[in-house]
Amino acid sequence: MPRPLVATIDIAAMQHNLAVAKARTPRAKVWAIVKANAYGHGLARGVRGFAAADGMGLIELDAAVRLRDLGWTKPILLLEGFFAPEDLAIVSRNQLEVAVHCDEQIAMIEHSGITTPLDVHLKMNSGMNRLGFTPDRFGAAYVRLRAIPTVRKITLMTHFANADDVRNPSLLLSEQVRRFQDGIAGLSGELSLSNSAATLLHPELVTDWVRPGVMLYGGTPGGKTAQEFGLLPTMTLTSEIIGTQDIATGDAVGYGSRFVADKPMKIGVVACGYADGYPRHAPDGTPIIVDGVRTAMVGRVSMDMITVDLTPVPGAHVGSAVTLWGDGVPIDEVAQAAGTIGYELMCAVAPRVQMVER
């Protein structure tokens, strides 16, 4: 039989979380963000879970084509646009929409020879300083795109760095909004600003389109817990105890002997490790559930196993059920303990982990 490590994907929870996004933005259209294989959930599951979305956004051209093969007929947006001139033939053939964030992309469109209409999302760098035209260059990029006969619709887009931290001293959310408004002055087109954090925390910034990502998968973008936002976990990672050890005071556990027992303890070995996507840097005390009882990880995560304190679960044995994250132990809580974010844990689940639906 296979290892007892299973990631269970809850399609109904995905549908619920999309409904939360739509309820919070009743006048906006929703791009369901499905990059990174739908945050590790699988594109086919994304199509079913987010069937009510107005469009899907991602960065991978081959995955966009696969969405069409899976039967998705609504809009698809390439959030980083395209990377080479030959990509535009695929974009045209599959009726994809593209972000445009640099002069080089505009030049590729100008010389592409495509004859079908192309819908463009012109991206402004309003302070994130990743992709996009700065506000002072945004208008010129717009004019240049508007002069291309095949460019049909231009949506005006930016991305917030700190929608979950409006008082961030390095870049205020209000400053990004001001820069965006200044940069689009006099330009026409639909607006696309809000990621998950802005969708949940700043309804005043909701415009024509919103682009929720992690919230659709039951993770919090900040501000409150996912549960407080009314979101449900969409991925639950479970395993079993595959071995136990009774250790004495002073005994150490795992590589590097990082954890040393201060009392007699019962230790459980769980079939899951960093090769499965569990964060190797997770510290002692990272929450975990065994037979319905919350306890904690102890010792260093190894490639295929983690070790857990079974002292609070005296009846635990080989075969006892383990929940690593999801139902009962929020993925964001595990991520926070490990010094990372829930997004990373979802996306890092390895191919060798069995994935099922419910």
N, C-alpha and C positions, 0 to 999 in steps of 0.2 A: 504494500500500500504506500501511497505518497506520504511525505512528511505532513504532519498535522497542522501546517501553517497555511491559513486561508485568509484572503482579503474578500470580504463580502460587500458587494455594492448594492445599495438600496435605491432602486430606480424611483420608487415613490417619494423618497426623501429628496432626490434631485428635483422632481416635479414640484414638491412642496417649496423648496428653496427658491426656485424660479418664480413661483407664485408670490412669495414674499417680495422679491425684487419688483415684480410687476405691480403689486399692490402699493408699494412705496413710491412708484413713479407712474401713476396712472395715465399721464399725458405723454409719456415718452415711449419710444420703441427700444427694445432690448436686444443687444448683442450678447448672446451667451458665449463666454470665452472658453474655448476647448483646446487651447494650446497644450503642448506637452502631453499628448494623448489623453485629452480631457482631464488634466491634472492627475494622471495616473489611473483614471477610471476606465479608459477605453473609449475610442471614438464612437463605436457602435452604441455603447451605453449612453454616451452624450446625446446622440441623435434621438434616442428614445426618451431619455430623461428631460431633455430640453426641447421637445417637439413644439411646445407652445411659444418658443422664442421667435423674435422677428428676424433674426439672423444669427450666424455663428462667426466668431472671430478666432483666429489662430495665426501662427507665424510660418508654419511649414507648408510649402507648396504641394508636396506629395500628399500630405494629410488633407489639404483642401480638395484635391482631386478625389481622394477616397471618400470624403463626405458626399460628393456627387454620386459616386458609385454606390454609396449606402442609401441613396434615394433622397438626400436633402436637396430640395428645389428652391428654398428661400435664399436670400443673400448670404454670401460668404465674404468676409473681410480678411485680407492678409495684413496683419498689424505692423509688420516691418516692411511691407511692400514686396518688391521683387529684387533679385540680386544680380541678374544678368539679362542681356537683351533677349535671349532665347526664351526666358521665362514668360515674356509677354504673349507669345503664341499660346501657351498653356492657359494663361490668365484669360485670354480672349475666348478660347475654345470652351472653357468651363464657366464663363460669365462670372468671374471673380471680381471683387472690388479690392482696391489696393491703397494702402497708405503710401504717401510720397513725402519724404523727409529730407531730400537733398537734391542739389542741382543735377547730379549725375543721373538720378532716376528720371528727372524731367527730360534730360537729353535722350535717354533711352526710349522714352515714349515718342519724342519728336521724330526719331529716326527708325521707329519700329516697323512702320508699314502696315500696322493693324488697321482694319477698316470698321470693325465693330465698335459700338459705343463703350467707353470705359468710364466707370465711376471711380472717382479719386477722393481720398480722405487726406487733405493737406494738413500735415502735422506741424504744430508750432512748439518750439523749445521755449517754454515759458519759465524755465528755471530748473528743470530736472537735469539738463545738460547731458542728455543721452542723444536722442534723435530729434530732428526737427529744425525748422528755420527759426531763427531768432525773430522777435517781433518786428524789428526794423527791416528785415528782409522778407517777411511773410507776404506782404502785398505784392512785391515784384514776382515772387514765385507763383502767386495766384494769377496774376496777369499773364504770365508765360504759359501756365496750364490752360487758361481760358482761350488762348490763341490756337490751341491744338484742336483741329476739327473733330477728332474722335473722342475728346474728353467731354463727357455729357454732364455729369453732376459733380460738384466739388463740395464735400463736407469739410467743415473747419473743425480741427481736432487738436486737443492737447492732453497731457497726462499729468496728474497731480503727484507731487513727491510726498506731501505731508497732509493728506486729507484726514488722517487719523490723529494729527498733532498740529492743530491750527496755530499754536503759539511757538512753533519751532523757530528758534532765533536765527537760524541760518537761512530759512526761506519760509516766510509766512504764506499760508494758503491764500490770504487776501491779496498778497503781492502777485502770486501767480495769476489769480483771476484778473487783477488790474492789467498785467502785461498782456494777457490774452485779449481782453476787451480793447486795449489800445491797438494791438496788432491786427485785429479784424475790422477795425473801424472803416466803414464804407464798403465792405465786402458782403456779398450775399451768399447764402448757403445754410444748410442745416448745421447744427452744432453738436459736438460729441465731446463731453468733458469727463463724465463721472465714472470712476472705477468703483469697486465694491465699497470702499470707505466713504467716498462722496455720496454714493447711492444711499447708504444707511445713515450717515451722520449729517449730511448737508442737502436737504431737499431743495433749498433755495438755489442750488447750483445745477439741478437737473434741467436738461435742455431737451433737444429733439431725440437724442440717443443716449443710453447709458450702456456701460461695458462691464457688467459684474463678472467677476472671476471667482475668487476663493469663496465668497459667500454662497455661491451655487452648490458648493461641495461641503457645506456645513462648517466652514472655518470662519473665524472672525478676522476682519481686517484691522481691528483695534477699536478702542472706545468702550466696548462692552464685550461680554462673553457671547459666543454664538447662541447659546440658549437664551440669553437676554434679548437677543435680536429675533428670536423665534425661529432660528435655523435648526435643522436636524442633521445629524452626522450621516454622510453618504457612504463612508468607507469604514468598516470595522475589521480590524486585523486581529485574528484569534490564533491561538496555538494550544499546546498541551504541555504539561510537565512530563519530561521524558526521563528524569532521574532525580534522586534526592540524596542528600548527604546530611548527616548529623555532625556538627562541628562543635568544638570546645572553645572556651574563652581563649583568645589569643590566636586562634586559627585564622588563616588568611584565605581569601577566595579570589580565583581568577588570575589572569596575567598581571604581572607587576605587583601582585599581592596588595592591591590598592585598598581593599576593604579588609579590616581585621575585626573579628567578632569581639565584642566587649562582654559577652555572656554566651552560654550555650545556645545554639541556634539550629534550626532545621532549614536547609537550603534546598531550593528547587531549581532544576535546570530546565529551561524553556527552549523549544525548538524554534529559534529565531536569532539572527545575528546581523552584523553589518552588511554581509553579502545579500541579505534579504531586504535591506533598506532601513533597518533600525539604526539610529544614529550612534556611531561608535563613541562619540564624546558624551553620551548620556551619563550623568553622574549617579552615585549612590543616592537613593531616595526618589528616583524617577518613578511616578505612579504606575501601578499595574494591578490588574484584578485577577485573583485566583479563586475559582469556585464561588464567584460572586462577592468575594471579600477583597476590599482594597488593601493592598500592601505596597511594597517598594522593591525596586531593583537594587541589588548589591553587587559590587565587583565590576570589573571592566567588561564591556561588550566584546565578545569575540566574533569570529567570522560567521559561525553557525549557531551560536548559543548565547543566551544571557542567563544570569543567575538571579534568583529572587528570594526574599526573606519569607519563609513559610511559617514563621512563628505565630502570626495572627490567624493562621489557617491550619490548626492542628490536624485536621482530618485530610489534608491534601496528600495526594499520592500520585504515582505514575498514572497518567491519563487524565488528571484533573484539568479542567478547562481554564484557559488563560485568555484574557482580553488585554491586548497591548495598547490599542487605542480604538476609539469609536463609541459604541454603546456603553455608557457607564463611566468612561474615562476619556474626556474630550481630547481630540488630537492636539488642540492648541495647548492644553495643559502639559501634555508630554513634551511637546516642542519647546515650550517655555522652560521646562526643567532642563532640557538639553541645550538651551541657549540658541535655539533656532526658531523657525516659524512652521506652522502647520502645512503651508504650501510645499515646503521642502520634503516633509515626510510623505505626503501624498505622491509627489512626483518621483520619489526615490524608490518606491516599491519595486523590487527586482522581478524580472521575467520568471524566475524559478518559483515565485510565490503563486500558488493556485488562486485563481480569481473566480468567484461565483456571484450569482445575482439572487436577490430576493425581492 
